[in-house]
Amino acid sequence: MNFKYRSSLSSMAAIAGAIVLPAVAQAQTRSFDIPAQAASSGVREFARQAGIRVIVAGRDTDGRTTKAVQGTLDTREALDRLLANTGLTVRSFGGGVAILGGMSDQRSDAGDITTDIQVTGTRIVRDGYDAPTPTTVLSEEEIARRAPENIADYVTLLPAVTPGNSPAQNTGTTASGATGVNSLDLRNLGTSRTLVLLEGRRLPAATINGSIVDINVIPNAFIKRVDIVTGGASAAWGSDADAGVVNFVLDKEFTGVKGRVQGGVTTYGDRKNYTVSLGAGAKFADGRGHILLSVEHSQIDGIDGVPRSWYNGYRTFANPDWTATNGQPRYLSLEHVGYSAIAPGGIVTSGPLRGVYFGQNGTPAQINFGSLLTSSTFVGGDWKYTDWSKNTQSFLNGNSRQSAFARTSFDLTDSIQLYGQFIFTRSNVTSVAAPTITTANISRDNAFLPASVAQRMDQLGLTTLNVGSSNWDFGNKNYESNHSLYQYLIGANGSLDLFGKGFTWEVSAYRSISKIGQDFMVPKSAEFNKAMDAVRGPNGAIVCRSTLTNPGDGCVPYNRLGTGVNNQAAIDYLMGTDWVRQTIRQDGVAGTLRGEPFSTWAGPVSIATGFEYRKDKAYGTADPLGLVNGFANGNYKPIAGSMDVTEGFLEVVVPLVKDTIFKSLDFNGAVRGTDYSSSGFVTTWKGGLTFEPTQDVKLRFTRSRDIRAGNLSELFAAGSTGSSVISDPFLGGEAYTTQLITTGNPTIRPEKANTITFGAVLTPRFIPGLSLSADYWDVKIRDAITSVSGSSTVDQCFNGIQDLCDNIVRGDNGKIRYVYTRPVNLDLFWARGIDFEASYRLRLADVAASLGSGTLSFRGLFTLNLKNGSESGLTGIFDSALREGGAPRYRYLADLSYHNGPLTVSLTGRGISSGVRDTSFVECSANCPGGNNTINNNHVEGAFWVDASASHEIVEGVEGFFVVTNIANRAPIASADGPGFSTAQFGYNRAYSDLGRAFRAGVRFKF
């Protein structure tokens, strides 16, 4: 770990320790003496005695009476007693704020609420179940129970959120700069289609490729709740919201000091991690001003290789015995698969000496090819020896992260507030990339050729040997990425009277700067080629052949025939560090006006209107050698491009029916005009209805048109190169290494998404505390922007997609030299399904006094994916496969918690259904149909994990907690990689649990 990170940790830990030890924190229990009274006054009195803010619509307190509360009680328990059998429920509790709602009337009128509780289903005040667009809310209390290493780790457990980029998934990735980034992906539609907001504002991209927002930038210390809008929201919140919005809401009014110190480890003793955070808030200037400050440091150790017993070399490869007519499957997925054309110190790949490998100190031996041999793989035998996946590449990356957050506000007048905000995040990610895999001809006169092999070559009349190697002597190909993000924000908000009506307004301006640095240790192509061609010089010494004609070229011979046969001078000569430094800058201004200008027969009409302008610019520098493709991999090219976006929007909520034969009917509509400098003007819109036929039932419907234009990377990426092993169907499935070149495409069109959602919410009065919801969703994206992988490009070209054939360049030998991977517009991507949610809270004393005063809470979420795929003809690009995190048929999460005074315990079950590796495959073992898409095993097992947590107040205001995940230490979901590869083939689904059993424990405090 770098000294600067140690230093940062030490100072923060010292501060935290100084506060924790002597602190007498704000009590979580209070003394209450509240008589039974009208709810309006009872709630106010409770807020005063509890020392928290309570927000409730005036209409919900009318005609209700709160219960008497006496004695020393936990704040939440006292609130439950106050509201027992009143028809009022707790919608959100945490961060010093409680939000109440009426079970008999789930709607909260914007005009009655005392402050803006903004859940991102709409810019008009709504909360939780009430949003016309389905919205899931995670409270501060739920997040604290889980105590995640990062908030993204918890959000991605929700069934509607597919794990996006994560430290696990990005292992071995060196081109995109996304290594170590945590991102979110709603509906498995891609991270670029999920709009991530902080307090309703955009966050800057953390990567050039894909413009991904890194959730690590969120100031965890002040998160009050997370709103997940699982439906199109572009009209209300802006472009890129095809799949929905994730909005992180902060407790901007926090006063006091809070902090957390926690650490974790797996049951194997690895993946050690710790987090230290400290936050403080205070008022000044007689309460007119407020300031928030927080700092956080986190460190997570990486894991190199795969130190797990479940690893078994599970891979997919082309069946060597297949023909189009013999009924055998085209592909085989089997365990104990090694590489027949790759070995640590080299292996002869063809001819009569095929299988001769060069081991320690260059000693030659014959590999045991086991039971089944192909051009690139074999099953059984010495498979472990040639299997570089287990021992070289990082299984999980190491990550060190520091962040700081500051916010201040000042009430200039009773109706005008000024504010400013600053965010800083820095992360350093270290990783070991996949080895450099090379295949080359070794001449008979190579000076390092063992005598026994040379003799056999002479006997057989061979002048060259084709040798494939994973180049063990290179050592680790270390990769490092550094991300720094700065965001500066100033703004003002307030209230005013227009046409005799009260309105609220807000204006803001910001600048966000993301700096991304990548350093990658790779061979220099020219030096490697010269060093590999080693011969005997005139004096018998081993020299590079190039030195014979150019004695001053400085070439140091490299022996690629064996392991442990090269000195450091040879390695230093041919290895170099490719680097790139890139910056993304976003400048923006925005303004919003909200109010209720008039009323209909059913109540006031609410509107929100506003504008936003932002300009994105990306630029950078790179290693001069990489700019001319002088490295074997990497060859980073800095991006250069800019675009600006101007938007204006209007949103309305119009009550249509109120307290007639039906309870209520509201219309919610929005329209947004967006002008992209890159692609022109587009319009997005949304229309929705919220209908309450009775007090216990609410129905909701939305229909929206959403837009996403190409981001900076998709438009302007200059290109980077990487290597990949491609299984070439044009050459009978022969696998070999080729180059992938990633570039942008300035001609791509904006994609258009049409989304429909409809559902129901049940809050039966005869079961107080119970809420149920079910929502159907259907998303169709036309002209979907996607980058086709190298393997898919080759496969789909073979299947007749000519546009992709144009991205393939072959050499004179007929093999592929380059595959260009560029963004393209697909015809249609379609996803649809149903979300279910249930929550229930029960005071045990209401069942029987003998059960005590504890409270049981349950929350369950279930997502059923009915469709998730492409209808563009490019099967396998978008599909519901589980191989790399595609959408399973269903996914679920159930959480049961018990709270009693200082003690809280919870048990969580989460799981996914079984599925298929690739929906384009036909599974068969005999009598297979003709075609290139048959496989012996296309099945991927489902999984179920159980987690648990417990917390207990140690002293007043100081709480200890313990969390264990994957209690049963279940192995990851097996899923065969291949046939092509560019990184390690670990043989499991990297989107879901992979650590095994893991533990976290710590202390949090608040006063």
N, C-alpha and C positions, 0 to 999 in steps of 0.2 A: 504493500500500500504506500502511495506517495506520502512524503513528509507533510505536504500541505494538507492532506486529508486527515492525517493523524493529529496534526495541530488543531484543525478545526474541530475534530471530535473531542479532543481533550478539553478544550476550552468550553465547549457546549456541555459536556458531561459535568464539568466542575460547577457551572452555573446551575444545572439541574439539581445536582447534589446539594448545593447550598440552599436551594429552595425547599427541596423535599424534606430534609431532615428536621428543620425546626418549624416547618410550616404548620399552622392550624388552618386547614382549608375550610372553605365554605361548606357548611353542613349539608349533607344529603338528607338528613332528617331534621324536622322542625317541630316546634311546639305550636299546636293549632287550638284555637278556641273560636269556632265559627258556628253561630246558631243557624238553624233552618230559616231560610228567608227567600225572597224573590231572587231568581237566578241572576238577574242583572247586577244586583248588589252583592250577592253571594260570590260570584266569580271575581268581582273587584276586590272583595275582602280576602279571598283566597290568594290572589296575586300579591297583595300587600304582605300577608303573613308568610307566604312561601318565598318571597323575594324573587319572583319570576314574572315574565310578561305573559298574559293570557289574551289570546285573540279569538273573538267570537263575533259572529254577525248578530246585530241587535234583534233581528227577526227571530233568531233561534232561541233567544232567552225569553221572549215574550210568552207570558202565561205559564212559565215553568218555575218550580221551586227547588232550590238545592237543599241537600241534606245537611244536618249538623255534623261537624267534625271537631272532635276534642282529643287531646293527648299528643304525645310525641310520636310522630309517624314519618315514614319515608314520604317524600314529596309526591311521588307518583301514586303511592297507595292512598294518600290523603285526597288527591284529586279524584281518584276512582270512587272513594266514599262520598265525596261531595256530589258527584254526578250520578250516583247509583239510582237507577229507575227514574231518571228525570227525562229521558229521551235525548240527552246530550251525550256525545261520545268524543273521545280524544282522537283527533285525526293525526296529530304529530306532537311529539314530546321530545325535547332535547335542545341543547344550546341555550338554556335559560328562557325558552319560549314554548308555550303550549298552544296548540291550535285546536279549537273545539268546533263541532258541528252537530246539527240536530239529526237524529235518526229518522225523525218523521219528515224532515225537509233537508235533503242532502245539499241543496244549493246554497251557496253563500253569496249574497248580493254584494257587488262591488261597492255600492253606495253605503252599505252598512258596516263594512269591515273597517277596522281602525287603522290598518296599515297594509301595504301591498304584500300579499303572500302570493308570489308569482311562480306558478308551476308552468313549465314551458309547453303545455298543450296549446296555449294561446297567450298573447300578450295582455289579454284582459284578465283581471283577477279571477282565478279559479284555484281549486286545490284538489289533489288526490283523485279520487274516483269521479270527481265532478267535471273534469276536463272532457270536452266533447271528443277530443282525440285521446285514445287510451293512454294512460300515464301510470307508470309504476314509481313509487316514492320510497327511497331508502332513508330511514331516519338516522340521526346521530347515534341513537341508542343501539340500533342494529349494527351499525358499522363498528362501534366500540366493542360489542360482543365478539365480533370476528377477529378484531385486532390484526388486520392484514398488514403484510409488509408494505403494500402500496394499495391505495383505494381501488385501482383498476383490478387488482386481484380479487376483490369482493364483487365489484360490479359484473365481472365476466362470469360469475357463478349463476347469474340470472338466466333462465332458459331462453329468453329472447335475445340475449347478447352472446354472440359467438366470440370466443377469444380472438382478438385481432393480433397485431404484432405483439409479441411478448419476448422476454429474454429467452424462453425455451424455444419458441418457434424460429427465432432469428439466429440461432446458433449456426455458425459457419457462413453466414451471409456477410459478404464484404463489399458488395457493389452499391447497395441502396443507402447505407448510412443508418439503417433502422435497427442495427444491433443494439440490444438493451432498451429499446423504446417500448413503452407500454401504451397500447392504443385499444380502441373499442370498435366493435363491428356489430351493428344491429342487423338482425335478420339474415346474417351471412351474405349480405349484399356488398361487403367491402368496406374497409375503414374510411375510404374517401367519400362514402355516401352517408356517413354518420357525422352530423354536425355537433361538435363539442364546444360547449359554452361555459364560461365562468361568470356567474351573476348576469347571465343573459348576453354576454359579449363574446365575440370570437377570440380564440386563442391562436397564436401563431404556429405555423408548421415547424416540426422538429427535424424533418428530413427533406432532402431535395426530391428524392424519388417517392412519389405518392403523396407528398404534402401532408404527412401524418401528424396529428396532434399528439404530443407525448403527455399522458396523464400524470407523469411524475411532476409536472409543473404546478399542480394544484396544491395550495397551502393546506395540508391535511389538518393542521391544528385547529382551523376555524370552520371546517365543513359542518354545516348544520343539517343538510340533507342533499340527496341526489335525486333529480327528477329525470326519468327515462321516458321519453315520448316515443312510443313504438308505432309511428305512422308518419306519413309524409308531412313535413312542416315547413317547406320552403316559403310558402306565401307569408307565413307569420314570422319566420325567423331567418330566412335568407337561403341562398343557394347552398348546395351540398347536403341538404336534409332529405334526400330521397328516401332513406330508410328511417329517419327520425332524428331526434335530438337528445343529447345527454347534457343536462345543465347542472353544474355544481353550485350550490347555494351556500353562502358563507354567513356566519353569525357576525354581522357587521356591528352589532351593538354590544358585543361581549365586553365585560369589565372584570378585571381580576387577573389572575395568573393561572395558567394551566400547562401541563406538560406530560410527557410520556417517555419512558425508558423501557425498551423491550429487546429481547434477543431470541434467536431461534436456531434450531439445528434439526437435521433429519435423524431417523433412527439408525442410519449408517455412520453418523458422526461427521457428515459433510454438509455442504451448503449452509455453513454458519452465517448468521446475519444478525445485525442489530440496528436499531433506530433510536435516535434521541431527538426529541422535539420540545420546543419551549415557545409558548405564546403568551402575550400579555395585551390587555386592553384597559384604557383609562379615559375618563372624561377630564376636560380642562375648561378654563374660561367659564366657570360657574355652570358647567353642563352644556354649554353651547358647542363645545368642540369634543371630538372623540378621536382616539388614536388606537390603532392595532399594529402589533409587531409580532412576527414569528420567525423562528429559524428551525431548520431541521437538517439532520445528517443521518445518512443511512449507508450501510456497507453490506454487500452480499458477496460471499465467496463463490467463485466459479468451480465447476467440476470438469476436469479434463478426462477424456476417455469415457467409458461406460462402466463404472464400478458397480454393476447390478447383476444379480444372478439370472434375471429374466432374459438377458440378452442372448439370442440364439441364432443370429445371422439369418433372419427371416427376410427373404428377398423374392422379387419377381424377375423372371428372365424369359427370353424367347426359347420355346421348346425346339431343340435341334432336330427332332424327329417329325415335326409337323409338316404336313402338306395340305393344300386346300381341299383334298379329297379323302384323306385317310381317317377322318373322324377324331383326330387327337386335338386337344386344346392348343391354341396358338401360343399362350403364355402359361408358365407354371409358377406358382407361389409355394416355396418350400423353405424349410429350416436348414441350418448348417450349410449355407451357400457361401463359398469363397470365390475369389477372383482368379481366373485362369490366365489372364493376360497382365496381371499386376502382382508384384511382390516387393517387399521392403527394399531389397538390394537388387532387384531385377530378375526377370524370368523370361526364358525364350518362349515366344508366343506362337511360333509356327515352324514347320519343317521337321526333319527327323530328330532334331534335338529339343523339340517342344517339351516343356515341363522341366527343363534344367533350370534351377534357380541358383542364385549366388547369395550365400548366407554370411554368417559372421566371418569377418576377415577375408571375405571373397571366396570361401570354400564352396565349390559347386556340389549340388545334389539333385536328385530327381524328386519332384513333387509327387505326392500321391493324389491323383485326380478323383478318387472316390468312385461313386456309382454312376454319375451322369455328368458328361462334359460338353460344354458349348464353347463358342469362340471367345466368350468373355467370362464364363462362370463354371463352377463345378460344385457338386453336392457331396458332402462327407469328406473322407480322406483328411488331407492337411488343410482344411478350409480355414482354420483359425490362423494359420501362419500368414496367409495372403490377405486376411481380412483387416484392412487398416481402419475400418470404421470404429472398432471398439477401443483402439489404443491411441489415436492421434488427435482427432478433432475434439473441441470442447463439447461436452454434453450439455452444460449450462454455463452461461457467461458470468464473469465477475462484474460487479457494478458498484461504484461508489458515487453517491449523490449528495449534493448540498443545495439547500434552497433557503431563500429569505423572502419575506412578504411584509409590506408596510402599507397601511392605509390610514388616512386622516380625513376628517370631515369637520366642517365648521358652519354653524347656522348664522349666516350673515344677517338675516332678518328672520322673523317668524315664518316667512314664506319662501325663503331662498337658502339653500344649502350648497356650499362649495365642497369639493372633495378631490383628493388625489390618491393615486395608488401606484405601487411599484412591486414588480415580481422579478425575482432572479432565481434561476435554477442552473446548476452545473452538474453534469454527470460525466463520469469516465468509465468506459466499458472496455474490458480486456477479454480477449478470446483467442483460441487457437483454431485457425482455419483448416480446411481440408488440405491434405498434402498436394504437392505438385505432381500430377500423374503425367508421365511422359512415355512415349513409344518411339523408339529410334533404331536405326540399323547400326550395329557395331561391326566395324571392319575387322578382317582377320589380323591385320597388323596393329590392332589396338594394344597398346603396351600393357594394359591391365588384364588382358584376357588370360585366365588361368591356363597353364600349359596343357592340362588334361583335356580341356575343352578345345584348345587350339589343335591338339593332335586329332581329336575326333572330327573337327571341321576339315582338316586335311584329308582324313580318310574318306570323308563323305563328299569331298569336292566343294565345300561351302566357302564362299568368300565373305559373307556377312551373316549376322544373326539379328533378327528382329527381337528387341528386348523391351518389355514394358516394366515400368518401375513406379513405385510411390515414393522413391527417393528418401529413404529413412535418414540418411546422413545429413540431409538439409537441417534436421532438427525441427522444432516447432515453427510453423508459419504464423508468427504472432501478428494479431490484428488489434488495433486500438482505435476507438472512436471517442471523440469528445464533443459534447453538446453544451452550449451555453445559451441561455435565453434571457432576454431583458424585455420587460414591458413597462412602459410609462403611460399613465392615464391621468387625465385631468377632466373634471366635469362639474356640472351644477345641476341641481334639481329643485323643484319647488312647486308651488300651487298658484293659481290665478283664477280670476273670474272672467268668464266669457259669456256674453248674452245672459247674464244673471245666473250662470251655472258654474260650479266649481270644477276646475280642470287641474291635472298635474302634468308637469313637463320635465324633461331631462335632456341635456345636451352633453356630449363628451367628445374628446379627441384622444387619440392614442398613437403610440409608435411601438412596434414590436420588432425586435431584432433577434434572429436565431443564427448562431454561428455553429457550423458543423465541421469538424476536422476528422479526417480518416488517415491512418497510417498502416501500411500493410507490407510486411516483409515477404518479398517474392523474388524469384530468380530474374536476372537480367538476361533477356533472350540471346543477344549476341555473345555475351560472355559465356553463357551456359553452352551454347553450341560449340564455341571454340574450345572450352575447357573439356568437354566430353570427348572430343576427338584427340585422344592422347596417343603418341607414338614414341619410339626410341629415337633420340637424337644421334648425331654423328659420334658423340662420345659415350653412347650407351645410356645416357640419362633420359628419364621420361620427361617429355615436353609436349606442349600443344603443337599440333600440326601447323597451326598458323604461325608459330614462332620460328619455324624453319625458314619461312619466307620473310618474316618481319620480326627479327630478333628482339626488338624493343617494345613489343606489344604488351608485355607484362602479364601474359596469360599464365595462369596456374592450372596445371592438369587436374581434372576431376575424375575419380574412379566411380563409375556408376554400376560396377559389378561387385556388389557386396555391401554389407553393413559394417560400420566401424572401420572403414578403410580410407577415410579422408581426414586430413588435418584441418585445423581452423583456417589456415591460409587459403585452402582451396574453397572452403565455404564462403569466406569473406569476399573472395574475388568475384564469385558469380551471384551472390545475393545482394539485394538492395532494398530500400524502403521507398515504395511508391506512396505519395501523399497528395491530398487535396484539401483545400480550405475554402469553404463556401459560406455565403451569408444570404439569408432571406430577410428582407425588410418589408414590413407592412405598416403603412400609415393610413389612418382612418379617422373619420368624423361621423357622428351619428346624432340624431335627435328624435325624440318621441313626445307625443302629446296624447294624453288620455283624459276621458271625461264622459259625462252623460248629458249630451246637449238637449235631449228632449225625451218624452215618454210616449209609449203607446198605451192602449187600453189595459195592457197587462203589466206595465211597469217601465222603468227607465231603460233607454237604449244606451248601451255602452260602446264607445269607440276607442280605437288606438290607431294613430297614424304617425308616420315618420319617414325619415330618409336615412340613407347610409352611403358613404363614399369610402372606398378603400383602394389603395394602390399597392400592388405586390411587385417586388423587384428582387431578382436573384443574381448573384455574381460571385466570382471566386478566382482562385489561382490553383495551379497544380504543378506537380513535378515535371520538369521539361522532358525527361526521358519518357514518362508516361504519355505525354501529349503526342509523341510520335510512335506510340505502341511498342515501346522498347522493353517492356516487362512481359513475362510469361502470363501473368494475370494482372488484374487491376486496371492499369492504364487509365486512370481517372481523368475525366474531362470536366472542367468547371462549367456550370450552367451559366448562361447569359440570356436574360430575357425579363420582360416586365409586362404587366397588364393592370388595367384599372377597371373597377366595377362601380356603377352608380345605381342605386336602388331607391325606390319609393314604395310605400305600402299603406294599406288601409285595412283595418279589421273592425268588425262590428259584432255585437251580441244584441239580438232583438228579441225581447219576450213577446210571444204570440198568444199564449194562453196562460191564465193565472187563476187558480182556485175556482174553476167552473166544474163541469162534469169530470174534468181531468185536473190533476194537480198543477202541471205546468208544461209548457212547450216553448223552448228557446231555439232561435236560429243563430248560428255562428258562421260568419263568412269572412274571407280575407282575399285580397288581391295584391299582387306585387309586380311592379315593372322593373326589370333588370337590364342594364345595358353593359355588355362585356366588350371591352376594346378588342378582344381576340375573336369574337364570333357574333357580335351584334346584339340586338334587342330581343328579349324574350319576356313572356308573361306567365306568371304562376298564379294559381288561385286555389281556394279551398271553400267548401260549403259543408255545414254540419248542422244536425238537429239533436237536441237533448230533450227527451220526452219522458215526463213522469205521469203515467196513468193513475198511479196510486202512491201513497206515502212510502210503500215498501219496494217499489219497482222503478227503475230508471232505464230507459233505452237510449242509445246514442248511435249516431251515424255520421260519417264524414266521407267526402269525395274530394280528392285533391289532384292537382297537376303540379308536379315538381320538376325542377331543372337542375342539372349539374353540368357545368362547362369544364373543359380540360384545365387541369391545374398547371402550374409552371413547369413541372417535370414532364407531364404528358405532352406539353407543347414544345418545350425548348431544350430538353435534356440533350447535351452534346454527345454523350455516349460514354460507356465504360465497358470493359471486356472482362469476361470470366470464362473458365473452362467448364465443360460438362461432358459426361459420357453419354452419348446418344445411341440408342438402339435403332439402327437404320433399316426400316422395312423394305427399302428399295434394294438392299444388299442382303436379304434373307435374315434380317434381325441382327446382323453383325454389330457389335458394340465397340465404339472407339471414341477417343477424346476429340472434341471439336471446340471452337471458340464461339461464345455468345457475345453479341454486341448489342447493348441496350441503348436506344436513342429515343428522342421525342418525335412527335408528329404534329406539326402546326396545322394540318388540314382536318383534324378530327372535329366533328360536329358536337354541339351540346346534346347530352342525352336527356330524354323526356320520360318521366315516371308518372304513371296513372295509378293512384292508390284509392282503394275503397276499404273502409272499416265499418263494421256495425256490431253492436253488442248490447249486453244488458248488465245492470248492477242490481243486486238484491240485498236489502238491509231489513230483514223481517223483524217487525217489532216484537213478535212473540219469542224471538231468541235474541235478547239484547247482546250487543258486542259482536254479532256475526255480520260479515260482509262477504258477498260472493260476486264475482264478475266473470263474464265470458265475452271475448271479442274475436270476430272473424276479420282477417286482413288479407288483402290481395294487392300485390305490387307488380306492375308490368313496366319494365324499363325498355324503351325502344332506343335504338342507336347507342346501346350501352357501350361505354368506353372501357376497354380492358386491354391488358398486354398479354399476348399469348406466349406461353413458355416455349423454350426451345424444343422440348420433346413433343409438345402438342403441335407445334408448327410443322415438324417433320411428319408426325402421324397423320395430321389432317391434310397435308399436301398429298400424302400417299392415298388418302381417301377421296381425293379429287378436288380439294378446295384450292383453286389456282392462285387466288390472291395471296395465300400463304406460301405457295411455292416460290413466289417472287422474293421472299425473304431468305431464301436458301442459296448459298454460293458453294459450288463444288469445285474441287481441284481437278487436275489432269488425270489423277488416278481414280476418279469417280466418287471419292469420299467427300464428305461435307467439310469445307474449310471454315465457313462462318454461318451462323444463324442470327439474323437480325430480329430482335424482339422489340417491336414498336407498338404503341397504342393503336387500336383500331376500333371502329364502331361495329358492334355486332347487331344483328337484326332485332333480337328480343331476349330479354332475361325476365323470368317470371317466378315470383315467389308468393306463396299463399299459405295460410294456416290459421290456427285458432289458439288464442291465449286464454288460460284460465287462472284465476287468482281467488284465494279464500283466506280470510283472516278471522280470528276469533280470540277474544280475551275474556277470561273467567276469573272472578274472585272466588277462591275456594270457600271462603266463609259464607258465600251466598248459597253454596250447595249444602254444606254442613259445618256447624261451628267447630266440630272436632277436627276438621281439616286444617285449621289454623288460618292465618291472615294472608297467606301467600297468594300470588296471582299466576295463573297459567296463560301463556300466549301462544298462539299457533299461526303460522303463515305458510301457505303453500302456493307454489307457482308451477304451471305446467304449460309447455308450448308444444303444440302438435303441428309439424310441418307437413302440409298436404302436397306441396309442390315446391321445388327449388332447382331450377335448371334453365338451360339455354334452349331456345327454339331457333337458333341461327344456323344449324347444321354443323356447328363446331362442338360436337359432343365431347365431353371430357374437359372442356375449359371451365364451364360452369356446370356443376352437377351436384347431386346430393351425396356424393361419396364421403366416406369417413376417413379416407386415407390421410388427408391433411386438413382436417377441421371443417369439412363440409357439414351441411345441416343434417343432423340425424332425424329420423322419423319423429321422435319426440325427445324432450329433455325436461327434467323436473327438479324442483328444489322444495324441500319441506323443512321447516324450522319450528321446533317446540322449545319453549323457554319457561323457566320457573323463576319467579322473583319473590323474595321475602326479606324485607328489611335490607341488611347489608349484603345479602347473598343473591347471586344470579347464576343460574346454570342453564345451559342450552344443549340441545342435541339436533344435529342437522343431517338430513339424508339428501343426497343429490345423485342424479344418474342420467344416463342417456340410453336410448334404444340401440339395438343392433342395427346394422345397415350393410351396405355394400362398399367395396373398395372403389368401384367406378361404375356408374350407371350405364355406361356404354358397353360394358362387358356382358357376355353370356357365359354363365357358369356351366361347365360340363367336364366330364372326365373321359367319356367315350361317346361315339356317335354324334360328335359335335357338328353343328352346321358349318358350311363353308364361310369364309370371311376372316378378317384380321382381328376380330374382337372377342375371341373365346379364351377362357381361362379356367384352370382346374379348381380354383377356390377364390370366389369373389366376396366371401362373407367376412364381415367384421363384427366381432362380438360387442354386445352392449356392456355397460358397467354400472356399478352402484358403489358409492363411497359414503362413509359415515364420519362426521366430524363432531367434536364436542368442545365446549368451553365452560369455564367457571370463573367467576370474579367475586371478591369479598372485600369489604371495606376493612382496612387494617387499622387505621385511626381515622378520626374525623377528616373527611375530605381526601384521604389517600387510599387508593384501591389497588389491590394486586389482582392479576388475571393470569389465566393459563388456557392455552388453546392447543388441541391436537387435531390434525387433519389426517384423513385416510387412516383411521384407527386400525383397520384390518390389514394395512400395508399391502393393499392390492396393487398388483403389477399394472403398468400402463396397458392400454388397449392395443393388442397386437395388430399391425397392419403392414403388409410387405411393401417395402420400397422397390422402385425400379419400374421398367428395366433400365432406363437411363438415370444418371445421377450427376449432381454437381457438388453435393456435400455428402456428409456421412449418411449411410443407410442404417439408421438405428432400428428400424423394423417396428415402430409403434406410432400411434397417432399423437403428434406433438401438441395438439390443441388442448388436450385435457391432462389430468393429473399424471405427473411423471416422476415426482420426487420420491414416492413411497411415503411412509408415515413420517410426519414432521411435527415438531413441537415449537411453540412460541410461549414466552412468559415475560411478564414485566410488571411495571408499576405505573399508574397514571395518577395525577393529582390535579386538583382544581380548588382555588380559593379566591 
